Amino acid sequence: MDSQKKDPLYKSFGYAFEGIGTCIKKERNMKIHCAAAILVVIAGVILKISSLEWCICLTLFGLIMALELVNTAVDLQRLQKIQQQVRF
């Protein structure tokens, strides 16, 4: 079996939130998505949308943010491969 001890669960969540924070700080598209989400929330409060509509909005916010994080990870992986090829 694996002889290395895994980090506690709270550290894993800490790493995940650190990655999300870094993505929000450094990625232009993620900033745009966050701004759009804030505007939709403000519009939802003003328009008094229903609970179902809030659930739909929150689900879509989560999906969009998750896909943006995946896109960022794929882009970084491609960039690393290109940098490795240039070195050799």
Residue pairs with C-beta under 8 A, 6 or more apart in sequence:
7 15
19 69
20 65
20 69
23 30
23 68
23 69
23 72
24 30
24 31
24 34
27 68
27 72
29 68
29 71
30 65
30 68
30 69
30 72
33 64
33 65
33 68
34 65
37 61
37 64
37 65
40 57
40 61
41 57
44 53
44 54
44 57
49 57
